[in-house]
Structures are given as C-alpha cells and as structure tokens.
C-alpha cells in the first residue's frame, strides 16, 4: 500500500511537471494557438516520461481546454487559449487542492453578490429546478445538478469581463467534486435552498453569507480542517 501511494505521488508529480512544461512552451511562444503538438513518442523522449504520465498530463490539459485531441489528427493547442489566461494559471496549480478550492471560493463569492442584483425570474426558476431534481432523487449522483446550480448563478451575474472566468470556475467545481467521497444530500439541499432564497430576495449580503457557508462546508469535507 505504501509503495502504491509513493508511485501515485511520483506519477502525479511528473504529470504536473509535464503540464508546466507544455504551458511554458505555449507562453514562451514555442507553441502557438492552433499548433499541433509533437507525437506522443516525441514528447515522451523530449520530456523523459512514460506514456501513462504523459497521457495523464495531456488529459488534464484537455479538461482545462488548453489543448484538444482530435481522433486520427493529433493533439493541438486550443485556438482560444490566449483569451483564457486564467485557465493556464489553473493548469499550473490544478493539483494544489487548497489553492483550487480558494480560487473557487474567490470567484463564486464575488459572482453570487452580483447575481443577487441581476438574476432574472427565469434564472431563479431554473435554479429552483436543480434543487427540486436533487430532492426527487437524493440518493443519485447529483454532481451534474450541483454543477448546473453554480453555473446558473455565475452566468446570471451577466458580466462580459468575468465571463471568461466561468469555465475556469466550473473546472474548479469538477476538481473539487471529484474529491468528494460521499454525498450528503440533505445538507446540499439545505445550503442550495438558503442560497436560492437569498438570491430570490435580491439580498447580496445574505447571498454572500450563504454561499460562504456552503463553500466552507465543501472545503472542510475535502481537506478535513
């Protein structure tokens, strides 16, 4: 068990180094948006890593939309990677779980206060629908509904400047969600209802408080402190 843990840590560390190297190649101009990456074999030799390590790193970069893999064509740098610098920063720290959670908290707490002023009745109705669906199937894996709840709030802020951050927010959500080993639907529903009610009342202070309460719970569940 101990050997397996050490192997996992070593692989994760190497994978992170590959991510950093690819990001460096992009930021230094060696690779540009739309460029095709070298073949897996070339990258393995160039970066001195095994195929599993390389594929783990490329999988993370694809999730972050830094690259996209096209069947039978190869792997390419995303055409829009230059317009989403936050994703590149996120890629460099995706395995730093406390930092990812803090990034999520920073984004969501700001967005929810603006959402309280801007959210439409139609968006509130859609928000309520996600809560209702979790209540109807509390024992299901409701991760997608949870993500949709947070996405609706972020989008309802309706701000073009922070719009590019929403995808990054959803990536941090996926990362934190994947680390939750057990679900507590009663608590999730309770928190979501409290956030929904605060937004419905157009109260930015209460919306902030309830979102903070929810994200603090998520942080404690994952980090245990």
N, C-alpha and C positions, 0 to 999 in steps of 0.2 A: 504493500500500500504506500509506504514511504517512497519507494523508488518510482512508483507510478506518479505520485504527486510531484516529485522532483523533475521527472520527464515532462510533465504537463507544464510546469512553471518554465522550464528551459525552452520548450517549444513556443510558449506564449511570448517569452522574451524575444526569441529570434523572430517570431512573426511580427512583433512590434517594431523591431529593427528594420525589417523589410518594408513595412508601412512607411517608416520615417525616411528610408532611402528613396522610395518611389515619390513621396511628397517632395523631397529635396530635388529630385530630378525634374519635377514639374515647376517648382518655384524658382529653380536656377535657370530654367529655360531649355534644359536638355530635352525635355518632353513638353510639347505644347498641346493645347486643346485640340482634339481630333486626331492626334498622332497615335500610331499603332505601337504598342509595347513589343519588345523583343519576345521571341518564343519562350515557352516555359523552360526549355533546356538551356537557352542562353541566359535567362535570368537566374536559374539555379547555379550556373557556373559563375556568373558575374557577381552574385551576392553570396555565393558559397553556402547555400542552404539546401535542404532536402525538398522533394516535391510536396509532401504534406504541409511543411512550414510555409512554402510559397503559396500554396492554394488557400491556406488559412488567411494569409495576409491579403491576397487578392480578393477573397470573399468579403473581408472587412471593408476593403476599399470600394468594392462594388455596392455593398449595403449603403455606404456613405455617398454613393453616386460620384465618386472621384473618377472611377473607371467604369466601363461597361464591356461585358464579354459577349461577343456575337458568335453564335454557333458557326463553325466552318470558316469564319473570317478572322478571328483573333480577338485580342483584347485592346481596347482603345481608351485614351484619355477622354473623359467626358467633354463634349463641345462647350458646355456651360460652366466648366469647373472654375474659370476665372471670375465668374459672377457670384460664386458662393464661397468666399474665403473662410467663412465660419466652419464649413464642412471640413476643410483642410485642417484647421486647428483642432476640430473634433477628432479627426482621424489620428492625429498625433497623440491624443490622450484617451482614446476610446477604452483602453484597458485600465485607466485610472478611475476606478468606480466612484470614489468620493468626489472627484472633480466633475465627473459626468453628472452626478446627482445634483451638485451645486449649480452646474450650468443649467440643468433643467429647472431648478427652483428659481434661478435668476430670471430666466425667460418667462416662465409661467406666472410668477408673481406680478411681473410688470404687465403682461398681457391681460391678466384677469381684471386688473383695476381699470384698464382702458375699455375692456369688454363690457364692464358694468355700465359704462356711459353710452356704449354704441350698439349693444346686442339687440337684434330685432325680435319681434314676437315669433316670427317663423323660426329663427335660430333657437329661441328658447324652447319652442315646441319640439324641435329635433333633439335638443339636449335632453328634454324630459323623456323622449322615446328611448334613448340609450339606457336611461335608468330603469324604465319600465321593462325593457327586454332582459336586463340583468335580474330584476325581481322575478320575472317569469321563469327564468332558468338559472337559479342561484348556484347550482352545482356544476354548471358548464364551465368551460374555459372561456371566460368572457373578456380575455385580453383585447380582442379587436374592438369590442364595445367600449372598453375603458379608453383605448387609444382614440376612438371616434369622439368621445366626450371631450377629451382635452384638445383635439384638433378643432372641433367646433368653436370652443372658447377662443382659441388662438386666432382663428380666421375671423371671428366676429369683431376682433379689435380693428379690423379693416384699415390697416396701415401699410402702404406700399413699401415703406422703408424697412419695416421689420418682417415683411412677407417672406423675404429670403431666409429668415431665421426659422420659419415654421417647420420646414423639412428637417432642419437640424434638431429642433425640439422633438419632433416625432421619432427621430433616430435615438435621441437620449431616452425617450419613453420606451422604445423597443429594447434598448440595452438594459434599462432598469427592470423592465417587465420580465425579461428572460432570466433575471437573477432571483425572482421571487419563487420560492419553492413550494409555497402553499397559499391558497386563496382564503380570504375571509370576507365572503360576500356581504354579510350583514354590516360590517364596518365600511366597506367600499360604498354600499348603497347609502348609508348614513352620511358619509362625507360628501358624496356626489349630490345628494338632496340638499345639504346645507349650502354647498356652493351654488347650486341652481337657484335656491330661494334668495340668496344674497344678490345674484345677478338679476333675478326677476324683480327685486325691489330696487334695482338700479343703485345699489349701495357699494361703492368701490372699496370702502374701508372694511366692511364685513366680508366682501368677496375676497380681499387680500387675506384676511384673518382665516377664513375657512379653507382657502387654498393652501395657506401655510400649514395649517393643522393637518391637512391631508398629506402634503408632501413630506412633512416631518415624520409622519407615521410610515410612509414608504421608505424614507431614509433609515429609520430605526429598524424596520423589518429586514432591510438588506444588510446594513452594516452592524446591527445589533448594539448600537450605542445611542 
